[in-house]
């Protein structure tokens, strides 16, 4: 039985970035990891640009100036500004030759005869955004490895990148197993429960940036499992199964995976909840067998599946994200394995603290729903006081 850190190292050893592909620039690119440096094709701005509506002037001239032309954004100046002259200019327009400052219209008084009086002292370069301030032609403006956010999409548009070269979203198939499961819309009969793991894991994988197919419920039947898992292996980068991975008579998943040629690398991890976790590979496809208890499935997803998905998608730091935070209240537990207990972050006098949530154990998904963190309690008798630091996994 492996420790969590060792099991994660095994998973990440097999979770290599997928081959980058081209994708149209737009909202669908958000969250993708850029696989190639984005380089500026020209200076930005491509000219000295006015930052205000007003007048383009020579700062050293006298207060009264003659207006020689009007320059709107998108226009090209046709006249240079000479001694005692200025140009009416608007925000975003290029400065004319000879001008070295812009005076806001609020600081000027129009005079008769096409003249204007500057009422304030002028500083050289005021309200001017010089050419190339944002970027110069040939600059790497967004390096490979950057996660694309809305500002990055705007920058890429500004340098003429209509198609981004990025790592694709991993294709994930989610399969819930068990004779006890019924569909979400069904009324469970005696001994039956609704399938909560399938929708939850599909949502978790989608939230992690994957392209998800929910294959629904598969009964505890070898032939049915072989058919559905075999189809998933052929069409996925990652297959996530819930249930059927422990040691009971109806835990058929490990045997079926072996029949299908999945090579096991991890089976059982020293953790609570989530001990029965199974991880294997076939022809580069990652296969996760998660426990059937909903909280166990969620914890295993956060510790192992989400980091694997991030690694496949090109993230340099796949996670999980961890921190050491003070406890907002005391906690006392005795466990034979390190325990991942749901918790809630809250502001403290300095920084953040973490408060354990009321929780009834691995089947209690409702108790986990408000959590945005997991506190990691060591094996044995854990007795921690309010204010004591505790290891935290951030959800």
KAJONOR-V667704 format. One record per helix or strand. SS is the DSSP state (hx for helix, st for strand). FROM is the first residue (numbers start at 0). TO is the last residue. Records with the same first field share a line. If there is no record, write none. Layout:
# KAJONOR-V667704
SS=FROM-TO ; FROM-TO
This chain:
# KAJONOR-V667704
st=1-2 ; 20-23 ; 32-33 ; 37-38 ; 43-43 ; 48-49 ; 53-56 ; 63-70 ; 84-88 ; 93-93 ; 100-103 ; 107-110 ; 114-117 ; 127-128 ; 134-134 ; 139-141 ; 146-146 ; 162-165 ; 170-176 ; 180-181 ; 192-193 ; 210-217 ; 237-241 ; 262-266 ; 268-269 ; 271-271 ; 277-281 ; 284-289 ; 321-326 ; 330-334 ; 338-346 ; 351-355 ; 372-376 ; 379-383 ; 388-393
hx=3-13 ; 26-28 ; 104-106 ; 149-157 ; 195-206 ; 221-234 ; 252-258 ; 293-311 ; 364-367
